[in-house]
Amino acid sequence: MKVARFSLADLMTLLAALVFGFICFLGLNFLTEGQLVLSIAVATAIAAILGALAWFVKSRKKVTRNFKTHRILEFGGLVLFTLLYAAAGYFVFPHYFTVEARKTEIKDNLLSSIDGAKKLFESYETYAQNRESLYEAKLHSVVNAKRVNPSEYKEYGFGAEGISDPVQIENKIFTLHADLFPTNYSDAETHKGTKDVAIKWLSEQESVVSQWKPIGIPIVSNELAAKANGWMAELIKYSTIREKGEQAEDFTYQLSFSNVSPLLTETDSPRSIAIGLAVALWVLMLFSWLITKRDSKTSGVKFKKGKNVVADNEL
């Protein structure tokens, strides 16, 4: 009966290498703060090299000739495999579990920052409404005092022929509202306004953090402050517009961000769960080598002229 070239033990080696590589990728993604391409490349290289070495030492063990040479290659490959595995298992593999242990603190900090960024738009809308109310009240005051202070009446742009003061007030408030809430602030049809895009992105990142999706966490950490500051700058720009005679302050808001970068990148001693899993994966990766039997000829003995002579292929 023909023995299968790819056995169940080989499948275990492959799966163990993939699991080890994936966990290394998660750790690298935290260490590099979301550099996915680099993390994938390094983790893939680690898994491929270790898997190839595990297969190599197994293949040297089951040879049927040149035993001494292959035994040396097998031993060398095993040493190299163990050294590389130990290096990756100490510096890269356990970092995912280190960050996992800080999960609660990271989640709390990021969710607090996201909530603060969401309230940016609530604060701006409150600012805009207050400004409209103050401006409307001032316009009514100016109209009521137009005979006493006609220069102020003209300063605020009143005096258009054929248009009553109440209509002019309504038009001025409409203009102020349009300036404070331009079409690119929010669009109910396309949902591509500044606020629409921001709230959607913040809600998505809130879900990533709440559900603790490790691949997305560094992205939130890296991009949140930059995006929120960008939205803030745009809102301030809207608020700098002044209507005729209007006196107002520009919009201000105190954005606050908790820096979780150290929690994602600072290494620590491997935790017991990381050590235990690394040992288990080491055994599984080498399981094919462990159960492979050596050819019986490696212990053979030749007899010549009544003397025992160790076979050439014996170690």
C-alpha positions as MATLAB code, in Angstrom:
seq = 'MKVARFSLADLMTLLAALVFGFICFLGLNFLTEGQLVLSIAVATAIAAILGALAWFVKSRKKVTRNFKTHRILEFGGLVLFTLLYAAAGYFVFPHYFTVEARKTEIKDNLLSSIDGAKKLFESYETYAQNRESLYEAKLHSVVNAKRVNPSEYKEYGFGAEGISDPVQIENKIFTLHADLFPTNYSDAETHKGTKDVAIKWLSEQESVVSQWKPIGIPIVSNELAAKANGWMAELIKYSTIREKGEQAEDFTYQLSFSNVSPLLTETDSPRSIAIGLAVALWVLMLFSWLITKRDSKTSGVKFKKGKNVVADNEL';
ca = [
       0.000    0.000    0.000;
       1.394    3.395   -0.960;
       1.974    5.754    1.950;
       0.463    9.215    1.534;
       3.020   11.953    0.973;
       1.072   14.463    3.065;
       0.010   12.815    6.305;
      -2.218   13.977    9.140;
       0.940   14.786   11.111;
       2.089   17.039    8.272;
      -1.285   18.782    8.364;
      -0.794   19.382   12.094;
       2.593   20.932   11.345;
       1.050   23.212    8.765;
      -1.838   24.274   10.985;
       0.456   24.867   13.964;
       2.726   27.052   11.820;
      -0.267   29.038   10.593;
      -1.613   29.552   14.125;
       1.825   30.593   15.384;
       2.238   32.978   12.449;
      -1.222   34.502   12.927;
      -0.631   35.212   16.603;
       2.750   36.703   15.700;
       0.931   38.905   13.173;
      -1.464   40.146   15.864;
       1.465   40.957   18.139;
       3.363   42.705   15.345;
       0.267   44.700   14.415;
       0.277   46.139   17.937;
       4.045   46.648   18.009;
       4.050   48.513   14.686;
       0.814   50.359   15.550;
      -1.145   49.131   12.588;
       1.447   48.688    9.837;
      -0.470   45.789    8.315;
       1.750   45.122    5.290;
       4.910   44.932    7.395;
       3.200   42.824   10.067;
       1.809   40.381    7.486;
       5.156   40.104    5.700;
       7.151   39.397    8.866;
       4.561   36.998   10.327;
       4.324   35.118    7.018;
       8.107   34.802    6.878;
       8.189   33.466   10.449;
       5.488   30.877    9.770;
       7.004   29.849    6.423;
      10.546   29.449    7.766;
       9.476   27.500   10.845;
       7.117   25.300    8.842;
       9.795   24.617    6.249;
      12.365   23.726    8.931;
       9.892   21.407   10.685;
       9.245   19.625    7.395;
      12.984   19.528    6.641;
      13.994   17.814    9.886;
      11.196   15.279    9.425;
      12.301   14.546    5.873;
      15.951   14.054    6.973;
      14.864   11.610    9.674;
      13.089    9.212    7.319;
      15.837    8.903    4.663;
      16.938    5.449    3.511;
      20.583    6.241    2.634;
      23.494    8.526    3.526;
      22.342    8.393    7.112;
      25.277   10.190    8.686;
      25.011   13.246    6.429;
      21.264   13.495    6.841;
      21.531   13.001   10.619;
      23.826   16.016   10.787;
      21.430   18.034    8.614;
      18.541   16.919   10.777;
      20.261   17.960   13.988;
      21.355   21.290   12.505;
      17.851   21.996   11.233;
      16.358   21.113   14.604;
      18.746   23.473   16.423;
      18.044   26.275   13.962;
      14.302   25.677   14.223;
      14.423   25.795   18.025;
      16.536   28.958   18.107;
      14.295   30.795   15.654;
      11.175   29.546   17.389;
      12.499   30.658   20.782;
      13.340   34.131   19.415;
       9.927   34.616   17.821;
       8.241   32.964   20.783;
       9.824   35.389   23.232;
       9.857   38.713   21.375;
       6.877   38.577   19.006;
       4.421   35.782   19.790;
       3.602   36.760   23.414;
       2.989   40.453   22.721;
      -0.588   39.840   21.626;
      -1.342   38.349   25.048;
       0.454   41.246   26.759;
      -1.844   43.745   25.036;
      -4.851   41.503   25.606;
      -4.211   41.804   29.342;
      -4.468   45.605   28.995;
      -7.700   45.367   27.022;
     -10.002   47.000   29.576;
      -7.791   50.064   30.012;
      -7.311   50.464   26.255;
     -11.037   50.120   25.556;
     -12.008   52.646   28.234;
      -9.511   55.224   26.963;
     -10.435   54.844   23.294;
     -14.191   54.842   23.911;
     -13.851   57.999   25.989;
     -11.924   59.688   23.160;
     -14.486   58.574   20.563;
     -17.338   59.896   22.702;
     -15.554   63.246   23.006;
     -15.128   63.411   19.226;
     -18.835   62.661   18.696;
     -19.795   65.480   21.047;
     -17.767   67.867   18.891;
     -20.709   68.152   16.490;
     -23.267   68.468   19.276;
     -21.230   71.317   20.720;
     -20.956   73.033   17.344;
     -24.683   72.823   16.734;
     -25.353   74.302   20.162;
     -22.875   77.082   19.382;
     -24.575   77.773   16.024;
     -28.069   77.817   17.531;
     -27.003   80.203   20.274;
     -25.342   82.443   17.731;
     -28.476   82.522   15.574;
     -30.610   83.343   18.610;
     -28.311   86.167   19.692;
     -28.144   87.564   16.170;
     -31.919   87.443   15.770;
     -32.418   89.191   19.088;
     -29.911   91.867   18.062;
     -31.627   92.370   14.708;
     -34.971   92.935   16.411;
     -33.307   95.363   18.771;
     -31.749   97.267   15.865;
     -35.059   97.448   14.010;
     -36.867   98.687   17.113;
     -34.262  101.433   17.570;
     -33.892  102.419   13.898;
     -35.279  105.895   14.448;
     -33.055  106.456   17.457;
     -29.940  104.918   15.914;
     -30.313  104.905   12.098;
     -26.567  104.407   11.547;
     -26.686  101.037   13.333;
     -29.773  100.159   11.327;
     -27.769  100.670    8.114;
     -24.711   98.931    9.590;
     -26.724   95.729    9.911;
     -27.769   95.946    6.253;
     -31.354   97.055    6.692;
     -33.064   99.511    4.388;
     -33.796   97.404    1.291;
     -36.658   99.013   -0.597;
     -39.912   97.122   -0.779;
     -38.913   94.550    1.841;
     -40.316   94.771    5.325;
     -38.048   94.619    8.355;
     -39.455   91.262    9.572;
     -38.745   89.698    6.161;
     -35.241   91.170    6.150;
     -34.640   89.730    9.608;
     -35.836   86.347    8.406;
     -33.539   86.525    5.372;
     -30.535   87.477    7.475;
     -31.113   84.607    9.884;
     -31.502   82.258    6.937;
     -28.181   83.488    5.501;
     -26.425   83.038    8.844;
     -27.823   79.518    9.187;
     -26.674   78.645    5.660;
     -23.191   79.948    6.443;
     -22.932   78.042    9.711;
     -24.422   74.877    8.192;
     -23.213   74.724    4.573;
     -24.285   71.880    2.321;
     -21.047   69.998    3.000;
     -21.771   69.980    6.744;
     -24.533   67.392    6.484;
     -26.409   65.946    3.522;
     -29.519   63.894    4.229;
     -29.525   62.422    0.719;
     -25.907   61.486    0.047;
     -24.749   61.218    3.683;
     -21.375   62.514    2.558;
     -21.273   65.717    4.585;
     -18.567   66.347    7.155;
     -20.806   65.361   10.044;
     -22.260   62.328    8.233;
     -18.844   60.909    7.380;
     -17.468   61.657   10.823;
     -20.324   60.093   12.787;
     -20.289   57.013   10.572;
     -16.536   56.560   10.999;
     -16.708   57.150   14.753;
     -19.572   54.648   15.124;
     -17.603   52.037   13.179;
     -14.520   52.561   15.319;
     -16.643   52.467   18.458;
     -17.857   49.038   17.360;
     -14.264   47.917   16.679;
     -13.190   48.951   20.178;
     -16.305   47.702   21.999;
     -16.065   44.277   20.362;
     -12.266   44.298   20.747;
     -11.173   43.619   17.190;
      -7.358   43.456   17.552;
      -6.549   44.256   13.919;
      -8.551   47.494   14.019;
      -7.497   48.782   17.449;
      -4.180   50.358   16.288;
      -6.010   52.057   13.406;
      -8.379   53.735   15.865;
      -5.458   54.765   18.056;
      -3.519   56.223   15.115;
      -6.280   57.972   13.189;
      -8.742   59.244   15.797;
      -6.867   62.380   16.879;
      -5.906   63.417   13.346;
      -9.431   62.985   11.996;
     -11.101   64.743   14.937;
      -8.705   67.684   14.711;
      -9.444   67.900   10.986;
     -13.206   68.047   11.634;
     -12.600   70.613   14.360;
     -10.634   72.828   11.974;
     -13.440   72.647    9.420;
     -16.078   73.642   11.976;
     -13.960   76.549   13.158;
     -13.674   77.669    9.538;
     -17.468   77.693    9.222;
     -17.730   79.773   12.390;
     -15.371   82.525   11.199;
     -18.018   83.918    8.831;
     -19.729   87.076   10.085;
     -22.945   88.670    8.873;
     -23.340   92.427    8.533;
     -22.897   94.064   11.911;
     -22.654   90.726   13.691;
     -20.278   90.342   16.598;
     -19.473   86.785   17.624;
     -16.722   84.507   18.852;
     -15.321   81.671   16.748;
     -16.296   78.148   17.709;
     -14.101   76.481   20.323;
     -14.106   72.964   21.707;
     -11.674   71.084   23.898;
     -10.844   67.761   22.271;
      -9.270   65.284   24.642;
      -7.483   62.099   23.596;
      -6.023   59.404   25.787;
      -2.699   58.180   24.442;
      -2.915   54.387   24.293;
       0.210   53.983   22.157;
       2.389   52.852   25.111;
      -0.245   50.277   26.050;
      -0.061   48.845   22.525;
       3.712   48.886   22.005;
       5.411   48.391   25.367;
       6.579   44.808   25.767;
       6.491   42.773   28.956;
       7.579   39.354   30.183;
       5.652   36.550   28.432;
       2.516   35.528   30.271;
       1.854   31.963   31.277;
      -0.842   31.516   28.627;
       1.595   32.627   25.911;
       4.319   30.285   27.173;
       1.937   27.339   27.406;
       0.507   27.892   23.933;
       3.972   28.413   22.438;
       5.164   25.080   23.902;
       2.045   23.311   22.616;
       2.532   24.732   19.126;
       6.221   23.774   19.200;
       5.229   20.163   19.876;
       2.522   20.200   17.216;
       4.853   21.746   14.654;
       7.426   19.025   15.283;
       4.880   16.240   15.775;
       5.511   14.870   12.298;
       9.247   14.678   13.093;
       8.626   13.125   16.505;
       6.535   10.224   15.181;
       8.613    9.574   12.049;
      10.588    6.318   12.355;
      14.171    6.016   11.217;
      15.093    3.417    8.653;
      16.097    0.157   10.373;
      19.354    0.078    8.390;
      20.780    2.845   10.573;
      21.418    0.214   13.259;
      22.652   -2.488   10.893;
      25.997   -4.325   11.428;
      28.155   -6.037    8.835;
      30.309   -9.059    9.639;
      33.663   -9.484    8.019;
      36.214  -12.206    8.815;
      34.612  -12.920   12.160;
      34.857   -9.290   13.317;
      32.014   -6.918   13.910;
      32.316   -3.888   11.651;
      29.908   -0.992   12.032;
      28.105   -0.334    8.777;
      29.141    2.743    6.805;
      25.716    4.183    7.198;
      25.632    3.781   10.967;
      25.966    6.915   13.137;
];
